[in-house]
Amino acid sequence: MAKNSFSRYIWLIDLINRRGYIKMAEINEAWLRCTLNDEHKDMPERTFFNHRDAISEIFGLDIEYDRELGYHIPTSQMNDSGARSWLLQSLSINNVINESSSLRDKILFESVPSAIPFLGEIINIIRDGNAMNLTYQSYRNKEPYTFEAHPYCLKMFKQRWYLLAKTPKYDYPTIYSLDRIVDVEELDIKAEIPKDFKADEYFSQFYGIVTGVDGTPEEVKLKVLAMRANYFRDLPLHHSQEEIKKTDDYSVFKYFIVPTPDFVEEILSHGDTVVVMKPKWLADEVKDIASNMINNYK
């Protein structure tokens, strides 16, 4: 039920955003044609208002009403959040394609298996502010195990969804991949989360989802060949990225970041087009990994 409700929220956001202004009768007409409406019944106003409240709580989007024009979502709300941009660009497009079967073999997407089937359910639990029982199958354990988890936030990284949660095993929040979750059960107890916790600040010093308890941000300089530099300009590796030198042959990008293992993997993924200039320990680590890769082919 939670998963179906989440899909309805996405559908309603997409519909109102595409129309600009829309009246209740038009919403109901679109709902009668929607593939989510298995029973092909009207949408009661009470159901609409419940969806509107849930959308406000989950996504921070207010569906406002104008007597003459109908319902709408202020443009400023849709444009002031990276999460909302992602919502429009991916989920809403998916809705359009699902309702246009002729396009399904002409637009290809990368699979995001971790979004199924627990994303909507976990979002609802976070909205309720409750803890959960999480049954998890890690790569290091042969069998899944169940534990109490207090969810902090969700984060998408490289086509996978991750949950940051506090568990009895550690004194600090840890990361769990949604595609390794076996089952989720909402508990009737409030999650114990610091009142001053902010997800964007928590991850701000890191490249991806590897954080841990150690590590201090430091200055990192990467020398990037000109052929690859445009990629870095269009898709910065980190919000602290700054291009401090540009020549015909290469550019130098500076960062203030904790160089975690996933950041090292990102550097290596660019092959011989990227060289670590600073710090020395990071350059040595990348060099050692590259050397081991060469040895594996001997």
Contacts in CASP RR format, 6 or more apart in sequence:
PFRMAT RR
TARGET T0000
AUTHOR 0000-0000-0000
METHOD contacts of the structure
MODEL  1
MAKNSFSRYIWLIDLINRRGYIKMAEINEAWLRCTLNDEHKDMPERTFFN
HRDAISEIFGLDIEYDRELGYHIPTSQMNDSGARSWLLQSLSINNVINES
SSLRDKILFESVPSAIPFLGEIINIIRDGNAMNLTYQSYRNKEPYTFEAH
PYCLKMFKQRWYLLAKTPKYDYPTIYSLDRIVDVEELDIKAEIPKDFKAD
EYFSQFYGIVTGVDGTPEEVKLKVLAMRANYFRDLPLHHSQEEIKKTDDY
SVFKYFIVPTPDFVEEILSHGDTVVVMKPKWLADEVKDIASNMINNYK
2 120 0 8 1.000
2 121 0 8 1.000
2 124 0 8 1.000
3 117 0 8 1.000
3 120 0 8 1.000
3 121 0 8 1.000
4 36 0 8 1.000
5 51 0 8 1.000
5 54 0 8 1.000
5 124 0 8 1.000
6 119 0 8 1.000
6 120 0 8 1.000
6 121 0 8 1.000
6 123 0 8 1.000
6 124 0 8 1.000
7 36 0 8 1.000
8 36 0 8 1.000
8 51 0 8 1.000
9 51 0 8 1.000
9 54 0 8 1.000
9 55 0 8 1.000
9 58 0 8 1.000
9 59 0 8 1.000
10 87 0 8 1.000
10 91 0 8 1.000
10 92 0 8 1.000
10 95 0 8 1.000
11 34 0 8 1.000
11 36 0 8 1.000
11 95 0 8 1.000
12 27 0 8 1.000
12 48 0 8 1.000
12 51 0 8 1.000
12 52 0 8 1.000
12 55 0 8 1.000
12 63 0 8 1.000
13 55 0 8 1.000
13 59 0 8 1.000
13 61 0 8 1.000
13 73 0 8 1.000
13 87 0 8 1.000
13 92 0 8 1.000
14 88 0 8 1.000
14 91 0 8 1.000
14 92 0 8 1.000
14 95 0 8 1.000
14 96 0 8 1.000
15 22 0 8 1.000
15 27 0 8 1.000
15 30 0 8 1.000
16 22 0 8 1.000
16 27 0 8 1.000
16 63 0 8 1.000
16 71 0 8 1.000
16 72 0 8 1.000
16 73 0 8 1.000
17 73 0 8 1.000
17 78 0 8 1.000
17 88 0 8 1.000
17 92 0 8 1.000
18 92 0 8 1.000
19 26 0 8 1.000
20 72 0 8 1.000
20 73 0 8 1.000
21 66 0 8 1.000
21 69 0 8 1.000
21 70 0 8 1.000
21 71 0 8 1.000
21 72 0 8 1.000
22 70 0 8 1.000
22 71 0 8 1.000
22 72 0 8 1.000
23 69 0 8 1.000
23 70 0 8 1.000
23 71 0 8 1.000
24 45 0 8 1.000
24 48 0 8 1.000
24 70 0 8 1.000
24 71 0 8 1.000
27 43 0 8 1.000
27 48 0 8 1.000
27 71 0 8 1.000
28 42 0 8 1.000
28 43 0 8 1.000
31 37 0 8 1.000
31 42 0 8 1.000
31 43 0 8 1.000
32 40 0 8 1.000
32 41 0 8 1.000
32 42 0 8 1.000
33 99 0 8 1.000
34 99 0 8 1.000
35 98 0 8 1.000
35 99 0 8 1.000
37 43 0 8 1.000
52 63 0 8 1.000
54 127 0 8 1.000
55 61 0 8 1.000
55 63 0 8 1.000
56 62 0 8 1.000
56 63 0 8 1.000
57 127 0 8 1.000
58 123 0 8 1.000
58 124 0 8 1.000
58 127 0 8 1.000
59 83 0 8 1.000
59 84 0 8 1.000
59 87 0 8 1.000
60 77 0 8 1.000
61 73 0 8 1.000
61 77 0 8 1.000
61 78 0 8 1.000
61 84 0 8 1.000
62 73 0 8 1.000
62 74 0 8 1.000
62 77 0 8 1.000
63 71 0 8 1.000
63 72 0 8 1.000
63 73 0 8 1.000
64 71 0 8 1.000
64 72 0 8 1.000
64 73 0 8 1.000
64 74 0 8 1.000
65 71 0 8 1.000
66 72 0 8 1.000
77 84 0 8 1.000
78 84 0 8 1.000
78 85 0 8 1.000
78 88 0 8 1.000
79 85 0 8 1.000
86 156 0 8 1.000
94 109 0 8 1.000
96 103 0 8 1.000
97 103 0 8 1.000
97 104 0 8 1.000
97 107 0 8 1.000
110 159 0 8 1.000
111 159 0 8 1.000
112 159 0 8 1.000
112 160 0 8 1.000
112 161 0 8 1.000
113 179 0 8 1.000
114 160 0 8 1.000
114 161 0 8 1.000
114 162 0 8 1.000
114 177 0 8 1.000
114 178 0 8 1.000
114 179 0 8 1.000
115 161 0 8 1.000
115 178 0 8 1.000
118 178 0 8 1.000
118 181 0 8 1.000
118 184 0 8 1.000
119 154 0 8 1.000
119 161 0 8 1.000
119 178 0 8 1.000
121 184 0 8 1.000
121 186 0 8 1.000
122 132 0 8 1.000
122 151 0 8 1.000
122 154 0 8 1.000
122 163 0 8 1.000
122 178 0 8 1.000
122 184 0 8 1.000
123 154 0 8 1.000
124 186 0 8 1.000
125 132 0 8 1.000
125 151 0 8 1.000
125 184 0 8 1.000
125 186 0 8 1.000
126 151 0 8 1.000
126 153 0 8 1.000
126 154 0 8 1.000
126 191 0 8 1.000
128 186 0 8 1.000
129 151 0 8 1.000
129 190 0 8 1.000
129 191 0 8 1.000
129 193 0 8 1.000
130 186 0 8 1.000
130 187 0 8 1.000
130 188 0 8 1.000
130 189 0 8 1.000
130 190 0 8 1.000
130 191 0 8 1.000
131 148 0 8 1.000
131 149 0 8 1.000
131 150 0 8 1.000
131 151 0 8 1.000
131 187 0 8 1.000
131 189 0 8 1.000
131 190 0 8 1.000
131 191 0 8 1.000
131 192 0 8 1.000
132 148 0 8 1.000
132 149 0 8 1.000
132 151 0 8 1.000
132 184 0 8 1.000
132 185 0 8 1.000
132 186 0 8 1.000
132 187 0 8 1.000
133 146 0 8 1.000
133 147 0 8 1.000
133 148 0 8 1.000
133 149 0 8 1.000
133 183 0 8 1.000
133 184 0 8 1.000
133 185 0 8 1.000
133 187 0 8 1.000
134 146 0 8 1.000
134 147 0 8 1.000
134 148 0 8 1.000
134 149 0 8 1.000
134 165 0 8 1.000
134 167 0 8 1.000
134 176 0 8 1.000
134 181 0 8 1.000
134 183 0 8 1.000
134 184 0 8 1.000
135 144 0 8 1.000
135 145 0 8 1.000
135 146 0 8 1.000
135 181 0 8 1.000
135 182 0 8 1.000
135 183 0 8 1.000
135 184 0 8 1.000
136 144 0 8 1.000
136 145 0 8 1.000
136 146 0 8 1.000
136 147 0 8 1.000
136 176 0 8 1.000
136 180 0 8 1.000
136 181 0 8 1.000
136 182 0 8 1.000
137 143 0 8 1.000
137 144 0 8 1.000
137 180 0 8 1.000
137 181 0 8 1.000
137 182 0 8 1.000
138 180 0 8 1.000
139 180 0 8 1.000
144 182 0 8 1.000
146 183 0 8 1.000
147 167 0 8 1.000
147 168 0 8 1.000
147 169 0 8 1.000
148 167 0 8 1.000
148 168 0 8 1.000
148 187 0 8 1.000
149 163 0 8 1.000
149 165 0 8 1.000
149 166 0 8 1.000
149 167 0 8 1.000
149 176 0 8 1.000
150 165 0 8 1.000
150 166 0 8 1.000
150 167 0 8 1.000
150 191 0 8 1.000
150 192 0 8 1.000
150 193 0 8 1.000
151 163 0 8 1.000
151 164 0 8 1.000
151 165 0 8 1.000
151 191 0 8 1.000
151 193 0 8 1.000
152 164 0 8 1.000
152 165 0 8 1.000
152 166 0 8 1.000
152 173 0 8 1.000
152 193 0 8 1.000
152 197 0 8 1.000
152 199 0 8 1.000
152 202 0 8 1.000
153 163 0 8 1.000
153 164 0 8 1.000
153 199 0 8 1.000
153 202 0 8 1.000
154 161 0 8 1.000
154 162 0 8 1.000
154 163 0 8 1.000
154 164 0 8 1.000
155 161 0 8 1.000
155 162 0 8 1.000
155 164 0 8 1.000
155 199 0 8 1.000
155 203 0 8 1.000
155 208 0 8 1.000
155 209 0 8 1.000
156 162 0 8 1.000
157 208 0 8 1.000
157 209 0 8 1.000
160 177 0 8 1.000
160 178 0 8 1.000
160 179 0 8 1.000
161 177 0 8 1.000
161 178 0 8 1.000
161 179 0 8 1.000
162 175 0 8 1.000
162 176 0 8 1.000
162 177 0 8 1.000
162 178 0 8 1.000
162 209 0 8 1.000
163 175 0 8 1.000
163 176 0 8 1.000
163 177 0 8 1.000
163 178 0 8 1.000
163 181 0 8 1.000
164 173 0 8 1.000
164 174 0 8 1.000
164 175 0 8 1.000
164 176 0 8 1.000
164 199 0 8 1.000
164 202 0 8 1.000
165 173 0 8 1.000
165 174 0 8 1.000
165 176 0 8 1.000
166 172 0 8 1.000
166 173 0 8 1.000
166 174 0 8 1.000
166 192 0 8 1.000
166 193 0 8 1.000
167 174 0 8 1.000
172 212 0 8 1.000
172 213 0 8 1.000
174 212 0 8 1.000
175 209 0 8 1.000
175 210 0 8 1.000
175 211 0 8 1.000
202 211 0 8 1.000
203 209 0 8 1.000
203 211 0 8 1.000
204 239 0 8 1.000
205 217 0 8 1.000
205 257 0 8 1.000
205 258 0 8 1.000
206 257 0 8 1.000
206 258 0 8 1.000
206 260 0 8 1.000
206 263 0 8 1.000
207 237 0 8 1.000
207 238 0 8 1.000
207 257 0 8 1.000
207 258 0 8 1.000
207 259 0 8 1.000
207 260 0 8 1.000
207 262 0 8 1.000
207 263 0 8 1.000
207 266 0 8 1.000
208 260 0 8 1.000
208 262 0 8 1.000
208 263 0 8 1.000
209 262 0 8 1.000
210 260 0 8 1.000
210 261 0 8 1.000
210 262 0 8 1.000
210 263 0 8 1.000
211 258 0 8 1.000
211 260 0 8 1.000
215 258 0 8 1.000
216 258 0 8 1.000
217 256 0 8 1.000
217 257 0 8 1.000
217 258 0 8 1.000
218 256 0 8 1.000
218 257 0 8 1.000
218 258 0 8 1.000
218 259 0 8 1.000
218 279 0 8 1.000
219 254 0 8 1.000
219 255 0 8 1.000
219 256 0 8 1.000
219 278 0 8 1.000
219 279 0 8 1.000
220 254 0 8 1.000
220 255 0 8 1.000
220 256 0 8 1.000
220 257 0 8 1.000
220 259 0 8 1.000
220 276 0 8 1.000
220 278 0 8 1.000
220 279 0 8 1.000
220 282 0 8 1.000
221 244 0 8 1.000
221 252 0 8 1.000
221 253 0 8 1.000
221 254 0 8 1.000
221 255 0 8 1.000
221 276 0 8 1.000
221 277 0 8 1.000
221 278 0 8 1.000
222 252 0 8 1.000
222 253 0 8 1.000
222 255 0 8 1.000
222 267 0 8 1.000
222 274 0 8 1.000
222 275 0 8 1.000
222 276 0 8 1.000
222 277 0 8 1.000
223 250 0 8 1.000
223 251 0 8 1.000
223 252 0 8 1.000
223 274 0 8 1.000
223 275 0 8 1.000
223 276 0 8 1.000
223 277 0 8 1.000
224 232 0 8 1.000
224 250 0 8 1.000
224 251 0 8 1.000
224 252 0 8 1.000
224 253 0 8 1.000
224 270 0 8 1.000
224 273 0 8 1.000
224 274 0 8 1.000
225 249 0 8 1.000
225 250 0 8 1.000
225 273 0 8 1.000
225 274 0 8 1.000
226 247 0 8 1.000
226 248 0 8 1.000
226 249 0 8 1.000
226 250 0 8 1.000
226 251 0 8 1.000
227 273 0 8 1.000
228 270 0 8 1.000
228 273 0 8 1.000
228 274 0 8 1.000
229 243 0 8 1.000
229 246 0 8 1.000
229 250 0 8 1.000
229 251 0 8 1.000
232 241 0 8 1.000
232 243 0 8 1.000
232 251 0 8 1.000
232 253 0 8 1.000
233 243 0 8 1.000
237 253 0 8 1.000
237 255 0 8 1.000
237 263 0 8 1.000
237 266 0 8 1.000
238 255 0 8 1.000
238 257 0 8 1.000
240 254 0 8 1.000
240 255 0 8 1.000
240 256 0 8 1.000
240 257 0 8 1.000
241 253 0 8 1.000
241 254 0 8 1.000
241 255 0 8 1.000
242 253 0 8 1.000
242 254 0 8 1.000
242 255 0 8 1.000
243 251 0 8 1.000
243 252 0 8 1.000
243 253 0 8 1.000
243 254 0 8 1.000
244 252 0 8 1.000
244 253 0 8 1.000
244 254 0 8 1.000
245 251 0 8 1.000
245 252 0 8 1.000
246 252 0 8 1.000
252 277 0 8 1.000
257 263 0 8 1.000
259 279 0 8 1.000
259 282 0 8 1.000
264 282 0 8 1.000
264 285 0 8 1.000
264 286 0 8 1.000
264 289 0 8 1.000
267 274 0 8 1.000
267 276 0 8 1.000
267 286 0 8 1.000
268 286 0 8 1.000
268 289 0 8 1.000
268 290 0 8 1.000
275 283 0 8 1.000
276 282 0 8 1.000
276 283 0 8 1.000
276 286 0 8 1.000
277 283 0 8 1.000
END
